[in-house]
Amino acid sequence: MKNPNMKISNRLTDPFRYVAGGKALAWGAAILCVEIAWLGFAGFYQNTYLHFAPVAGRLPLVRTAAMQLAMWLVPALLLWGCGALLSRSKIRAVDIFGTTALAQAPLLLLVLPLGCGGVAGRLESASGAAGEALALLAFALFSLVVLAWFFVWNYRAYAVSCNLRGWRAAVSYIAVIAAVTAASQFVTL
């Protein structure tokens, strides 16, 4: 008899085997909307790939949304292109877009603390007090764990949606992420 808890943990660690297509896109779109609204409320925006910065003054929500959506859509488009070139299977665009949108979920854990005045204030001005330094270190370690989770999920979303494994999946994923990270340093909306 299979352990029912195994199925739940599998769905949490690798949801892309269970959710794809339109359902993943709907869930992912909802996650992106929550991220956009929260970033707008908190006064932050995604100024490069996986970097969130405070806004001097207020950034219109439309610009916050444009940056957030661009940082999801551009990598998704590039991954879809790589999948179309490298996969021997027929891949569906809705699968890659849906699963990569759903893979944004861990980023919610990264942006939620930014809306808390104490965390945001400490991140903006680290005064050097021992307690604040430890709090910043804890937040930095937490952020690294969340980023690792995001990258694992994003990679799995790509590999599963495009039916890729091994070096083809790994090298193409790393190339896309490196290209997007480098290019995003020069793009502003």
C-alpha positions as CSV (number, residue, x, y, z in Angstrom):
1,M,0.0,0.0,0.0
2,K,1.3,3.4,-0.9
3,N,1.8,6.0,1.7
4,P,-0.7,8.9,1.1
5,N,1.8,11.4,2.5
6,M,4.2,10.5,-0.3
7,K,1.7,11.7,-2.9
8,I,1.3,15.0,-1.1
9,S,5.0,15.5,-0.7
10,N,5.6,14.6,-4.4
11,R,3.0,17.2,-5.4
12,L,4.8,19.8,-3.3
13,T,8.3,19.0,-4.4
14,D,7.5,18.4,-8.1
15,P,4.1,19.8,-8.9
16,F,4.8,19.9,-12.6
17,R,4.1,16.2,-13.0
18,Y,0.6,16.8,-11.7
19,V,-0.4,20.3,-12.9
20,A,0.3,21.7,-16.4
21,G,-1.4,23.5,-19.2
22,G,-4.2,25.9,-18.5
23,K,-4.6,24.9,-14.9
24,A,-0.9,25.7,-14.2
25,L,-1.2,29.0,-16.2
26,A,-4.3,30.0,-14.1
27,W,-2.5,29.3,-10.8
28,G,0.7,30.9,-12.1
29,A,-1.2,34.0,-13.2
30,A,-2.9,34.3,-9.8
31,I,0.6,34.0,-8.1
32,L,2.0,36.7,-10.4
33,C,-1.0,39.0,-9.7
34,V,-0.4,38.6,-5.9
35,E,3.3,39.3,-6.3
36,I,2.6,42.4,-8.4
37,A,0.0,43.8,-5.9
38,W,2.2,43.1,-3.0
39,L,5.3,44.7,-4.6
40,G,3.2,47.7,-5.5
41,F,1.9,47.9,-1.9
42,A,5.4,47.5,-0.4
43,G,7.0,50.1,-2.7
44,F,9.3,47.6,-4.4
45,Y,9.7,46.4,-7.9
46,Q,11.7,43.7,-9.8
47,N,14.4,45.8,-11.4
48,T,16.4,42.9,-12.8
49,Y,16.0,39.1,-12.9
50,L,15.4,38.0,-9.3
51,H,16.4,41.3,-7.7
52,F,13.8,43.4,-6.0
53,A,14.6,47.0,-5.1
54,P,12.8,49.8,-3.3
55,V,11.2,52.5,-5.5
56,A,12.2,56.1,-4.9
57,G,8.7,57.7,-4.5
58,R,6.0,55.5,-6.0
59,L,6.2,53.5,-9.2
60,P,2.9,53.2,-11.1
61,L,1.5,49.7,-10.6
62,V,1.5,49.3,-14.4
63,R,5.3,49.6,-14.5
64,T,5.6,47.2,-11.6
65,A,3.4,44.8,-13.4
66,A,5.3,45.2,-16.7
67,M,8.6,44.5,-15.0
68,Q,7.3,41.5,-13.1
69,L,5.6,40.0,-16.2
70,A,8.7,40.6,-18.3
71,M,10.9,38.8,-15.8
72,W,8.6,35.8,-16.1
73,L,7.7,35.9,-19.8
74,V,11.1,36.5,-21.4
75,P,12.7,33.5,-19.8
76,A,9.6,31.4,-20.5
77,L,9.8,32.4,-24.2
78,L,13.4,31.5,-24.4
79,L,12.9,28.2,-22.6
80,W,10.0,27.4,-24.9
81,G,12.3,28.1,-27.9
82,C,15.1,25.9,-26.4
83,G,12.5,23.2,-25.8
84,A,11.2,23.4,-29.3
85,L,14.8,23.0,-30.7
86,L,16.1,20.4,-28.3
87,S,13.1,18.1,-27.5
88,R,12.2,15.2,-29.6
89,S,8.6,15.5,-28.2
90,K,5.9,17.8,-29.3
91,I,5.7,20.5,-26.7
92,R,2.8,22.8,-26.0
93,A,3.4,26.5,-25.3
94,V,0.7,26.5,-22.7
95,D,2.6,23.9,-20.7
96,I,5.9,25.8,-20.6
97,F,4.2,29.1,-19.9
98,G,1.9,27.6,-17.3
99,T,4.5,25.7,-15.4
100,T,7.1,28.5,-15.4
101,A,4.4,30.8,-14.1
102,L,3.5,28.3,-11.3
103,A,7.2,28.0,-10.5
104,Q,7.1,31.7,-9.5
105,A,5.3,30.6,-6.2
106,P,8.5,30.5,-4.1
107,L,9.2,34.1,-5.0
108,L,6.1,35.0,-3.0
109,L,8.0,34.0,0.1
110,L,10.8,36.3,-1.0
111,V,8.6,39.4,-1.6
112,L,6.2,39.0,1.4
113,P,8.8,40.2,4.0
114,L,9.5,43.3,1.8
115,G,6.1,44.6,2.7
116,C,6.9,44.5,6.4
117,G,8.2,47.9,7.4
118,G,10.7,46.5,9.8
119,V,12.3,44.2,7.3
120,A,12.2,46.7,4.5
121,G,13.7,49.4,6.7
122,R,16.5,47.1,7.9
123,L,17.3,46.1,4.3
124,E,17.5,49.7,3.1
125,S,19.7,50.9,6.0
126,A,21.8,48.3,7.7
127,S,23.2,50.2,10.7
128,G,25.6,47.6,11.8
129,A,24.1,46.7,15.2
130,A,24.7,43.1,16.1
131,G,21.0,42.2,16.3
132,E,20.2,43.9,13.0
133,A,23.3,42.2,11.4
134,L,22.0,38.8,12.6
135,A,18.5,39.6,11.3
136,L,20.0,40.6,7.9
137,L,22.1,37.4,7.8
138,A,19.0,35.3,8.6
139,F,17.0,37.0,5.9
140,A,19.9,36.5,3.4
141,L,20.1,32.8,4.2
142,F,16.3,32.5,3.9
143,S,16.5,34.3,0.6
144,L,19.1,31.9,-0.7
145,V,17.0,28.9,0.2
146,V,14.0,30.5,-1.5
147,L,16.0,31.3,-4.6
148,A,17.3,27.7,-4.7
149,W,13.8,26.4,-4.5
150,F,12.7,28.8,-7.3
151,F,15.5,27.7,-9.5
152,V,14.8,24.0,-8.9
153,W,11.1,24.5,-9.6
154,N,11.8,26.6,-12.7
155,Y,14.2,24.0,-14.0
156,R,11.7,21.1,-13.3
157,A,8.9,23.1,-15.0
158,Y,11.1,23.5,-18.1
159,A,12.4,19.9,-18.1
160,V,9.1,18.3,-17.5
161,S,7.1,20.5,-19.9
162,C,9.7,20.0,-22.7
163,N,10.4,16.3,-21.9
164,L,14.1,17.1,-21.6
165,R,16.7,15.4,-19.4
166,G,20.4,15.3,-18.9
167,W,22.8,17.8,-20.4
168,R,20.3,19.1,-22.9
169,A,18.0,20.3,-20.2
170,A,20.7,21.5,-17.8
171,V,22.9,23.4,-20.3
172,S,20.0,25.0,-22.1
173,Y,18.4,26.1,-18.8
174,I,21.6,27.5,-17.4
175,A,22.2,29.4,-20.7
176,V,18.8,31.0,-20.7
177,I,19.0,32.0,-17.1
178,A,22.5,33.4,-17.6
179,A,21.4,35.3,-20.7
180,V,18.3,36.7,-19.0
181,T,20.3,37.7,-15.9
182,A,22.9,39.5,-18.0
183,A,20.4,41.2,-20.3
184,S,18.2,42.3,-17.4
185,Q,21.0,44.5,-16.0
186,F,20.5,46.8,-19.0
187,V,16.7,46.9,-19.3
188,T,14.5,49.3,-17.5
189,L,10.8,49.9,-17.9
